[in-house]
Amino acid sequence: MSTTNYQHLTNQLTHALRTGVTVYNFAESTEDKAKAMSNLSNLIDRFGIYLSTIEGCKSKRVENMGELVGSVVNELQSERVHAIITDVSVKGSAELLKIVVDELVSNALQFSTGEVYVSLHKTDRHAVLRVEDFGCGLSDYNLSCIAEPFSASDNQRSGQGLGLALTWAIVQEHNGAMTIDNSQKDSGTTVLIMLDLVQDFDFGAKSI
């Protein structure tokens, strides 16, 4: 993990934890306190997984990205998720790549009420993961804050916070690219992840 990524995420985690504690302290009802505590717990768990598996990026293995995407979709058990997956190979950490897929699909479910479409295909050089929802979308301001995820947010997707920070950092650690298409306000969000493809590894396509 690069020093810059580590320092950035550590600073953002510290800020997020302080914010979470403040929300908990000011929560008036038992239900609100329980929700705040659950959010804090999830925050710590996700960052812990990230830190504990960073070493996997230094000795990258060939992973079946299709199996990772399929396992996340199956674990979420949501009838709203529709996936078309082509099994392709990439080099990286299975644990970290699974975090990326889980964050993107879970966010799409949480911040939209309609269908969520997930696809994984390959080009000549890349494995391309696409996650599309039809929720409230992200404002231009929020898009500019992807690398600074705990800046003040101006719409209801502000809860993505650390999830997007981890996704962005993990993709960077795998020498990949992440783009977000949010061209039409209130018409949903499409996230594309591109990772280097390991050639000559084809298992065909399947639907979930």
C-alpha positions as CSV (number, residue, x, y, z in Angstrom):
1,M,0.0,0.0,0.0
2,S,1.4,3.4,-0.9
3,T,2.2,5.8,1.9
4,T,-0.1,8.4,0.4
5,N,-3.1,6.0,0.4
6,Y,-2.3,4.8,3.9
7,Q,-2.1,8.3,5.4
8,H,-5.2,9.5,3.5
9,L,-7.3,6.6,4.6
10,T,-6.1,6.8,8.2
11,N,-6.9,10.5,8.4
12,Q,-10.4,9.9,6.9
13,L,-11.1,7.0,9.2
14,T,-10.2,9.2,12.2
15,H,-12.5,11.9,11.0
16,A,-15.3,9.3,10.4
17,L,-14.9,7.8,13.8
18,R,-15.1,11.2,15.5
19,T,-18.2,12.0,13.4
20,G,-19.8,8.7,14.3
21,V,-19.1,9.2,18.0
22,T,-20.7,12.6,17.8
23,V,-23.8,11.3,16.1
24,Y,-24.1,8.6,18.8
25,N,-23.7,11.1,21.6
26,F,-26.4,13.3,20.2
27,A,-28.8,10.5,19.3
28,E,-31.9,10.8,21.4
29,S,-33.7,7.5,20.9
30,T,-32.5,4.0,21.6
31,E,-33.1,3.2,18.0
32,D,-31.0,6.1,16.8
33,K,-28.2,5.1,19.2
34,A,-28.3,1.5,18.0
35,K,-28.1,2.6,14.4
36,A,-25.1,4.9,15.1
37,M,-23.3,2.2,17.0
38,S,-23.9,-0.3,14.1
39,N,-22.5,2.3,11.6
40,L,-19.4,2.7,13.8
41,S,-18.9,-1.1,14.0
42,N,-19.3,-1.5,10.3
43,L,-16.8,1.3,9.7
44,I,-14.2,-0.3,11.9
45,D,-14.8,-3.8,10.4
46,R,-14.4,-2.7,6.8
47,F,-11.2,-0.7,7.5
48,G,-9.8,-3.6,9.5
49,I,-10.4,-5.9,6.6
50,Y,-8.7,-3.5,4.3
51,L,-5.6,-3.1,6.5
52,S,-5.3,-6.8,7.2
53,T,-5.3,-7.8,3.6
54,I,-3.1,-5.0,2.2
55,E,-0.2,-7.4,2.1
56,G,-2.1,-9.4,-0.5
57,C,-1.5,-6.6,-3.0
58,K,2.3,-7.1,-2.7
59,S,2.1,-10.7,-3.9
60,K,-0.9,-10.6,-6.2
61,R,-2.4,-13.9,-7.1
62,V,-4.5,-14.7,-10.2
63,E,-8.1,-14.5,-9.1
64,N,-11.3,-15.4,-10.9
65,M,-13.1,-12.1,-10.8
66,G,-16.3,-13.7,-12.1
67,E,-16.5,-15.9,-9.0
68,L,-15.9,-12.9,-6.7
69,V,-18.7,-10.9,-8.3
70,G,-21.0,-13.9,-8.3
71,S,-20.4,-14.7,-4.6
72,V,-21.2,-11.1,-3.6
73,V,-24.5,-11.1,-5.6
74,N,-25.5,-14.4,-4.1
75,E,-24.6,-13.3,-0.5
76,L,-26.7,-10.1,-0.9
77,Q,-29.8,-12.3,-1.8
78,S,-31.7,-9.4,-3.3
79,E,-34.2,-9.9,-6.1
80,R,-33.5,-6.3,-7.2
81,V,-30.0,-7.3,-8.4
82,H,-29.6,-8.6,-11.9
83,A,-26.2,-9.8,-13.0
84,I,-24.5,-11.0,-16.2
85,I,-21.0,-12.3,-15.5
86,T,-18.2,-13.5,-17.6
87,D,-15.6,-15.2,-15.6
88,V,-12.3,-13.5,-16.2
89,S,-8.9,-13.5,-14.5
90,V,-7.2,-10.6,-12.8
91,K,-4.2,-10.3,-10.6
92,G,-4.9,-9.1,-7.1
93,S,-6.2,-9.8,-3.6
94,A,-9.5,-11.7,-3.6
95,E,-10.5,-10.2,-0.2
96,L,-9.9,-6.6,-1.4
97,L,-11.6,-7.0,-4.7
98,K,-14.6,-8.5,-3.0
99,I,-14.8,-5.4,-0.8
100,V,-14.9,-3.3,-4.0
101,V,-17.8,-5.3,-5.5
102,D,-19.7,-5.5,-2.2
103,E,-19.4,-1.7,-1.6
104,L,-20.6,-0.8,-5.1
105,V,-23.5,-3.2,-5.2
106,S,-24.6,-2.5,-1.6
107,N,-24.5,1.2,-2.1
108,A,-26.6,0.9,-5.3
109,L,-29.2,-1.1,-3.3
110,Q,-29.1,1.3,-0.3
111,F,-29.4,4.5,-2.3
112,S,-32.0,3.5,-4.9
113,T,-35.4,1.8,-4.8
114,G,-35.4,0.2,-8.2
115,E,-33.4,-2.5,-10.0
116,V,-29.6,-2.7,-9.9
117,Y,-27.7,-4.1,-12.8
118,V,-24.3,-5.7,-12.5
119,S,-22.1,-6.9,-15.3
120,L,-18.6,-8.2,-15.7
121,H,-17.0,-8.5,-19.1
122,K,-13.6,-8.3,-20.7
123,T,-12.0,-6.3,-23.4
124,D,-8.7,-7.1,-25.1
125,R,-6.8,-5.9,-22.1
126,H,-9.2,-5.3,-19.2
127,A,-11.8,-6.8,-17.0
128,V,-14.7,-4.3,-16.7
129,L,-17.1,-4.3,-13.8
130,R,-20.2,-2.2,-14.3
131,V,-22.7,-1.4,-11.5
132,E,-25.8,0.7,-12.4
133,D,-28.7,2.0,-10.3
134,F,-31.5,4.4,-10.9
135,G,-31.4,6.2,-7.6
136,C,-30.8,9.9,-6.6
137,G,-27.3,10.0,-8.2
138,L,-24.3,12.0,-7.0
139,S,-24.0,15.7,-7.4
140,D,-21.0,17.2,-9.2
141,Y,-19.7,18.3,-5.8
142,N,-19.9,14.8,-4.4
143,L,-18.1,13.4,-7.5
144,S,-15.3,15.8,-6.9
145,C,-15.0,14.6,-3.3
146,I,-14.5,10.9,-4.1
147,A,-10.9,11.1,-2.9
148,E,-12.0,13.2,0.1
149,P,-15.1,11.2,1.1
150,F,-15.8,12.8,4.5
151,S,-16.2,16.3,3.1
152,A,-19.7,17.8,3.7
153,S,-22.1,16.2,1.4
154,D,-25.2,17.8,-0.2
155,N,-27.4,14.8,-0.9
156,Q,-28.7,11.6,0.6
157,R,-25.9,9.5,-0.7
158,S,-23.5,11.0,1.9
159,G,-23.5,7.7,3.8
160,Q,-21.2,6.1,1.3
161,G,-18.2,7.7,3.0
162,L,-15.5,5.2,3.8
163,G,-16.9,2.7,1.3
164,L,-16.1,4.9,-1.6
165,A,-12.7,5.8,-0.1
166,L,-11.8,2.1,0.3
167,T,-13.1,1.3,-3.2
168,W,-11.0,4.1,-4.7
169,A,-7.9,3.1,-2.8
170,I,-8.2,-0.6,-3.6
171,V,-8.6,0.0,-7.3
172,Q,-5.5,2.2,-7.2
173,E,-3.6,-0.5,-5.4
174,H,-4.5,-2.8,-8.3
175,N,-3.3,-0.3,-10.9
176,G,-6.9,0.0,-12.1
177,A,-9.3,2.8,-12.9
178,M,-12.7,3.8,-11.6
179,T,-15.1,6.1,-13.4
180,I,-18.6,7.3,-12.3
181,D,-21.2,8.3,-14.8
182,N,-23.8,10.6,-13.2
183,S,-24.6,12.8,-16.2
184,Q,-28.3,13.1,-15.6
185,K,-29.5,14.4,-12.2
186,D,-31.8,12.0,-10.3
187,S,-31.4,9.4,-13.0
188,G,-29.1,7.1,-11.1
189,T,-25.4,6.3,-11.1
190,T,-23.2,4.0,-13.2
191,V,-19.8,3.0,-11.8
192,L,-17.1,1.3,-14.0
193,I,-14.1,-0.5,-12.6
194,M,-11.3,-1.5,-15.0
195,L,-8.6,-3.9,-14.0
196,D,-5.8,-5.5,-16.0
197,L,-6.8,-8.8,-17.5
198,V,-4.9,-12.0,-17.3
199,Q,-5.0,-13.4,-20.8
200,D,-6.2,-16.9,-21.9
201,F,-8.5,-17.5,-19.1
202,D,-12.1,-17.8,-20.3
203,F,-15.0,-19.6,-18.6
204,G,-17.9,-18.3,-20.7
205,A,-20.9,-16.3,-19.5
206,K,-23.6,-16.9,-17.0
207,S,-26.6,-15.1,-15.6
208,I,-27.6,-14.8,-11.9
